[in-house]
Amino acid sequence: MLIGEVARRSGVSARMLRHYESLGLVRPSGRTGSGYREYSGQDIRRIFHVESLRSLGLSLREIGRALDEPGFTPSALVGDLVLRTRERIAAETELLTRLRRIDAADPADWEDVLQVVALLQALGSQSASARQRAALASDEEVPVPVEALVEAALGETDPNVAGALRWALARSGADGVALLAEGLHSPTAAVRERAVRSLAEMPGDEAAALLRQALASPDEAVRGPAALALGARGAAAAIPTLIDMIVDGRNDTDAADVLSVLASDSARADQIATTLVDRLADATTSAPARGRLTQAMAGIPGTTTSRALVELSHDEDRAVAVTAAYLLQLREAR
């Protein structure tokens, strides 16, 4: 079979077949009387072998060794190909993500494209100050893509940069809320906590609904920030978690402050006071926890709290009794 027919049937161009011949990969077995290359059936099978191995990503040099060296085993080479392919996919995926984010920024011209690229690079910088500047730049004419902000916020460990990222996300709208919702289900505890802290600063009903869902989380680091945020927004559903935080000593001062905000409603004040008293009377409540619960009554108005403090001023635990007596004096002074 002559080279032209081989090219038509195999799909390998005549130029590539000549290149294979120059490398010694596929040599035609014969020549016609006119000197034209003539390929045998065995030669054509070898062409298909070469093409098959090329489809796996082997170089022509590696293909030659694979076909001609009996001791050249595939295991190490295939393993190396797997590694190289994964690296290539990761690089292509990263490029696709970057392009998507640039597209989402809706750049008007190439100057805008360059600005978005610079912001994305700054968000991934090793410098905390550079990351912080990039987050704060999201209020400019060409904003940081929301997806990039969320990814940065969920991975940020520096508290100052994290605060700037949450500030930027609070101005990102509903898209930021939807992306943060995915972070609540991350297998990594730190990511879940960063997601709920970011949602706590997001405005709107959608963010509030996600925070209410977070109250049911078995993860204390998720429940706590959700309760603080919801309580500050006036949601009574946060009260049980806030009192748990006081008992457990987790951000108990912040929890008590939020309870005092909720207690500005008289009906809630009585509800909160009753729950505090019940936890104080619970035999499983530790002495330090009883002290914190008593201190939390400082911000709870109403007669229920006053009666409870009178009783607690005679408590067997001297620390509780002294605290209750002091709080009574303050209330009388007011």
N, C-alpha and C positions, 0 to 999 in steps of 0.2 A: 504494500500500500504506500503510495507516494505521500510526501509531506502535506500537500494541499488537502488531500482527502482525509488524512489523519487529523488535520486541524479542524475540518468541518465536522467530523464525527465525534471528536473528543471535546471540542470547545476550547482547546488550547491553541493559541495563535501560532502560526508558522515561525514568527519571530521568537516566541517563548520556547518553541521546540528546538530552535537553533541554539538558544541560550542554554537549555538543558544539555544539549550535546557538547557545547563548549566547556561545561562544568563536569562532564563525564557522568551526568545523571542518567540520561537516556541516549544511547548511541544506536542509530539505525543499523540493523544487522547486515544490510546489503546495499548494493548500488545497482542501478539499471545499466544497460549497455551504454546509455548516454551519460552516465555518471550521476543520475539523480538518486537522492536518498530513498531507500526502500525499507519500510518498517514491517517487521514480522508481527504475528499475533502476540508473541512474548514481549516484544518492544511496546506494543500498545497497552498490554496489561501493566507494564512498568510505568507508563505514563499515568495511568489511572491510580497506581499506587502512590506516585509522587504527588498527584493532585489531592488525594485523600489525606496524606500527611500534611500537606500545606494547609488544608482546611482546619487542622488542629492547631495551627500556629507555629509549626516547626519551621526553622530556617532551611534554606536549600542545603546548607552544609550539614545540618543535623539530619536531613532526609537522606543524604548520601551515606552517612554513617549508619543510619537505621537500616538501609537496604543492603549495604555491602559488607558491614562488619558483623560477623556472626556473634561476637561477644558483646555487642552493644545492646544492652537490655533496656526495655522501655520504662521500667519503674521510676528510676531517678529523673529521667527526662520528663515523663508525664507529670510527676510531682512538681517539677520546676515550672512546667507549663500552667498547672493549676494555680500556683502562686502568682505567676506573672499575669495571668488572666484576671485573678481577683484584684490585683493592684491596678490593672487597667480599668476594670469596671468601677473600682472605687474612685479613680481619677475622673472617669467620664461622668459618674454620678455627681461628684463634687462640681464639675463644670456645668452640668445640667441644672443643678440647684442654683448656682451663681447666676446663670442666664435667666432662669425663671424669676429670680428676685429682682434682677435688673429690669426685666419686662414688667413686673408688678409695679415698679416705681414709675412706669410710664414716662420715660425720659423724652424730652422734646428735641434734644440734639445730642451730638457726641460729647459736648461739654458736660451735659447732665449724666451721661453714661459713665464718664470718667469720675464724676463726683460720687456716684453711687458705688462704683468699684472701690474708690478710696475709703468710703464709709464702711463697706463690708470688710475690707482688709483691716481697718482700725478696730472693728468689733472683735476680730480674731487675734489682735495684737497681744504680745506678752506683757505689754505695758498697761497697767491698770488705768493710768491717767489717759492714755490714748483711747481705751475702751469707753471710759466715762465721757470723753469729749464726743465720741461718735454717737453715744446714746443721747446726749444733750442736743446734738445737731439734728435730731429727728424733727425738730420744730421748724427747720429751715424749708426753703422753697422746694428742694428735692429731698423728700423724707427717706429715712432708713426703711427698707421693706419690713413690714410687720413680721413676716415669718422669721427674718433674721433677728429681729428684736426678741421674739419669743425664745428662739433657740439660745440666744445669748443669756437671757434672763434665767432660763432653766439650768444653765451650766455655770453661772457666775458665782464665785466664792467670795470675792471682795465686797464687803458690805456697802461701801460708798458707790461702787460701780453698780451693784445690784439695785440700790435706791434710785440711781439715775435711769436705769433700764425700766424699773417699775413706773417711774414718772413718765417716761416716753410711751410705755404701753398704755397708760391710763388715757392717753390722747389718741390711741390708734383706732378706737371704735370697736365694732362687733367682731371684726376679723381676729383681733387680738384675743378676745374672750374665747372664741371657738378653738383657737390653737392652744390656749392655756388649758382648756378643758381636757385635752389629750394628756397633758402633763400630770393631771390628777391620778391617772391610771398607770403611771410609769412604775416599773419594777424597782426603781431606785428611790429609796426613802427621801434623800436630799432633794431630788427633782420634784417629788410630790409636794414637799414643804415649800419649795420655791414657787411652784405653780399656785398654791393656795395663797401665799403671801402676795403674789402679783395680782391674783383675782380680787384680793381684799381691797386693792386700790383702784379697781376698775369700776366705773359708774354703770348704772343701768340695772334693769330687772334681770337680764340674762346672767350677769355676774352674780347677782344676789341669789338666783336660783341654784347656781352651781355651789355657792357657799353653803346653802341649806343642805344640799346633798353631802357636802364635805363634813357636816356635823355628824353624819352617821358612819363616818370612816372609822375603822378600828385603829387607825394610826393617830396617836396623840399629837404628833407634829402637824397633822393636817386639821384635826378637830379644833385645836387651840386657836390658831390664827383665824379660822373660819368663825368661831364664836366671838372673838374680839371684834372682827369686822361687822358681823351681823348685829351684835349688841350695840355697837356704835351707831348703827343705822336704825336702832329701835326695835329690833326683832326679838320678841319674847322667847322664841324657840332657842335662843342662845343661852338662856339662864341656867339650865342644868349643867351644861358643859362648863360655863364660867365658874359655877360653884365647885365642880369637880377639880378645876384648875387650882382653886384656892386650897382645897383639901390636899391635893397632891403637891402643892408648892411649885407649880409650873406657871411662871408669869402671873403669880397670884396678885401682885400689886396692880398690874394692868387689868386683870380680870375684875378686881374689886372696883377699880375706877369706872369700868364699863357698867358694872352693876349699879353704881350710883347714878349713872346717866339714865339707865332703864327705870330706876326707882323714882324718876321725876313724875311718873304717873302714879297716883296714889294706890290704885288697885294693884299695880305691879309691885309697888313698895311692900305692901302686905304679903304678896305672894313670895317675894324674895326673902323677906324677914322670916316667914314661916318655914321656908326651905332651909334657911341658915340655922334656925333653931332646931329643926329636925336632925340636921347633920351633926349639930353640937351634941344632941342627946344620943346619937347612935354610939353604941358601945364599941364599935370597931374603929371609930374616929380617934386618931392618935392625939396626944397632948399638943404637939406643935401645930397640928391641923386645927384643933379647937381654938388655939390662940389666933391663928390666921382668920378663922371664921368670925371670931369676936371682933377683930380689928376691922373686918369688912363691913360690920354694922355701922361703922362711922359715917358712911355715905348713904345710909338707908333711912329716910324719914318715916314718921308715922308712929302710932301708938303701939303697934305690934312690936316694933323694934324697942321702943322705950320700956315696955313691960319685960321684954326678954333681957334687956340690959340690967334691969333692977334685980331680976333673979340671978343673972350671971355674976353680979357684984358680990354674991354670997357663995360663989362656986367653990368647990373643994380645991380646985386647981388655982393656986394663988395668982399665977400669971394671968389667967383668964379673969379672975375676980378684980384684980387691979386694973386691967385694961377696961373692963366693963364700967367700973366706978369712974375712971377718967373720962370715958366717953359720955357718961351721964352728966358729969360736971360740964362738959362742953355743950351738951344739948341744953342744959338749964341756963347756961350763960348766954346762949343764942336766943 
